[in-house]
Amino acid sequence: MQTPITYFFNDDGAVPNHPRWPMLVYKAALDLTGSRDPEAAIERLFDAHDWGHGRWRNGVYPFAHYHSMIHEVLGIARGTAKVRFGGERGEVLDLALGDVAVLPAGTGHQRLAASSDLVVIGGYPPTGTYNLCRGDRPADRQAALKTIAHVPKPASDPVSGRDGPLLALWTSA
C-alpha cells in the first residue's frame, strides 16, 4: 500500500483549510503509462472506493477556492499542472499523470499553470454537499468556519479503500 505525502495548512485569513486533517498526495498512485483511457482508469479507482459521487472531468480553477461542506479527490489523467494548495501561504505542487490529491473540506486549491492537455478527474465521497467557496470572498470564509470541521470522515481512502492511510491520518483529535 502506498503511503501518501501529507500537507497541513493553517487558516491564512482568506482560505480556512481544515483545522485537523492533512491534504494527502499520492504520487504516481496509478501507472497510466500507455493507457488508452486513463480517465476511465481513475474513475474506476474512485468508484471502487466510493469516491465517485458528483464525479467530473475538467481541470482546476485558476482562482483560489475550496469546498466547505465536502471533501474532494483530484486525479491527473492527462498532462501536468502546477497547483497551489492551502492558500497564499500554502504549497505549490507539480502534479503529473497518475498523481492523486485528497483534499479535506476547506483545503484551498488554485491552478497556477497547466499543460494544454490537462485532464483532471474529480470526485467526492457520499457524505457532504458540494459547494464552491472563493478565497477572495470573506463572507464565504465566515460561513465555512462553521461547517468545515463537521464534515464527516469518509468510510474509505479513494486510492486504497477501507484499509487505506486516510482513515488513520484523518483522526478525530
C-alpha positions in Angstrom: 0.0 0.0 0.0 1.4 3.4 -1.0 2.0 6.0 1.7 0.8 9.5 0.8 2.7 12.7 1.4 0.8 14.8 4.0 0.5 18.6 4.0 -1.0 20.6 6.9 -2.2 24.1 6.1 -3.2 26.8 8.6 -6.0 29.2 8.1 -4.4 32.1 6.2 -7.2 34.6 6.7 -8.7 34.1 3.2 -8.7 30.3 2.9 -9.6 28.4 6.1 -8.2 25.0 5.2 -9.1 22.1 7.5 -8.3 22.6 11.2 -7.2 19.0 11.9 -6.8 16.9 8.8 -3.9 17.0 6.2 -4.2 17.0 2.5 -2.9 13.7 1.1 -0.9 13.4 -2.2 -0.3 10.0 -3.7 2.5 10.5 -6.3 2.0 8.1 -9.3 -0.9 6.4 -7.5 -1.7 4.7 -10.8 0.7 3.7 -13.6 -1.2 5.1 -16.6 1.8 5.0 -19.0 0.5 3.8 -22.3 -3.2 3.7 -21.1 -5.7 4.3 -23.9 -8.2 5.6 -21.5 -6.6 7.0 -18.3 -9.7 8.9 -17.4 -11.7 5.7 -17.1 -8.9 4.0 -15.1 -9.0 6.8 -12.5 -12.8 6.8 -12.5 -12.9 3.1 -11.8 -10.4 3.5 -8.9 -12.5 6.3 -7.3 -15.8 4.4 -7.9 -14.3 1.2 -6.3 -13.6 3.1 -3.1 -16.9 5.1 -3.1 -15.3 8.5 -4.1 -17.1 8.7 -7.5 -20.1 10.8 -6.3 -20.5 14.0 -8.3 -17.6 12.9 -10.5 -16.3 15.2 -13.2 -13.7 15.6 -15.9 -12.1 19.0 -16.3 -9.2 20.9 -14.8 -8.6 23.0 -11.7 -10.0 26.6 -11.4 -7.4 29.4 -11.8 -8.6 31.2 -8.7 -8.2 30.2 -5.1 -11.2 28.2 -4.0 -12.3 25.4 -1.6 -15.3 23.3 -0.6 -16.6 23.8 3.0 -19.2 21.1 3.1 -17.5 18.1 1.3 -14.1 16.5 0.8 -12.6 16.2 -2.8 -10.3 13.9 -4.7 -8.4 15.0 -7.8 -6.7 12.5 -10.1 -4.4 13.6 -13.0 -5.5 11.6 -16.1 -3.5 13.6 -18.7 -0.9 16.4 -18.7 0.6 18.3 -15.9 -0.4 21.1 -13.6 1.2 23.4 -11.1 -1.3 23.9 -8.3 -1.1 26.0 -5.1 -2.8 24.2 -2.2 -3.6 25.8 1.1 -3.9 29.5 0.0 -1.3 32.2 -0.4 1.0 30.7 2.3 0.4 27.1 1.2 2.5 24.8 -1.1 2.9 24.9 -4.8 3.0 21.3 -6.2 3.6 19.9 -9.6 1.1 17.2 -10.4 1.5 14.7 -13.2 0.0 11.7 -14.8 -1.4 9.2 -12.2 -1.0 11.6 -9.2 -3.9 11.8 -6.8 -4.6 14.6 -4.2 -7.2 14.1 -1.5 -8.4 17.4 0.0 -10.3 17.6 3.3 -13.1 20.1 3.4 -11.7 23.7 3.4 -8.5 23.0 1.6 -7.7 25.8 -0.8 -6.6 25.0 -4.3 -5.7 27.1 -7.4 -4.2 26.2 -10.8 -1.2 28.4 -11.5 -0.2 26.7 -14.7 -1.0 23.6 -16.8 -0.2 21.8 -19.9 -2.7 22.2 -22.8 -3.7 18.5 -22.5 -4.5 18.6 -18.8 -7.5 16.4 -17.7 -8.3 16.1 -14.0 -10.8 13.6 -12.7 -12.6 14.9 -9.6 -14.9 13.2 -7.2 -16.4 13.2 -3.7 -17.4 10.7 -1.0 -21.1 10.0 -0.5 -21.3 12.2 2.6 -21.3 16.0 2.3 -22.8 18.6 0.0 -20.9 20.2 -2.9 -20.4 24.0 -2.6 -17.8 26.4 -4.1 -16.2 29.0 -1.9 -13.7 31.6 -3.1 -10.6 32.8 -1.3 -11.4 36.4 -2.3 -14.9 36.4 -0.7 -14.6 37.0 3.1 -18.3 36.0 3.6 -17.5 32.5 2.2 -14.8 32.1 4.8 -17.0 33.2 7.7 -19.7 30.6 6.7 -17.1 27.9 6.1 -15.6 28.2 9.5 -18.9 26.9 10.9 -19.1 23.8 8.6 -15.6 22.5 7.7 -14.8 20.7 11.0 -18.3 19.0 10.9 -17.9 17.3 7.5 -17.7 13.6 8.4 -14.7 11.5 7.8 -15.2 9.3 4.7 -15.5 5.5 5.1 -12.6 4.8 2.8 -9.5 6.1 1.2 -10.0 6.9 -2.6 -6.8 5.2 -3.6 -6.5 2.3 -1.1 -10.1 1.7 0.1 -11.3 0.8 3.6 -7.8 -0.1 4.8 -6.1 3.0 3.3 -4.0 5.5 5.2 -6.6 8.3 5.1 -8.6 6.6 7.8 -5.6 6.7 10.3 -4.4 10.1 9.2 -7.7 11.8 9.4 -8.3 11.3 13.1 -10.9 12.9 15.4 -8.3 14.6 17.6 
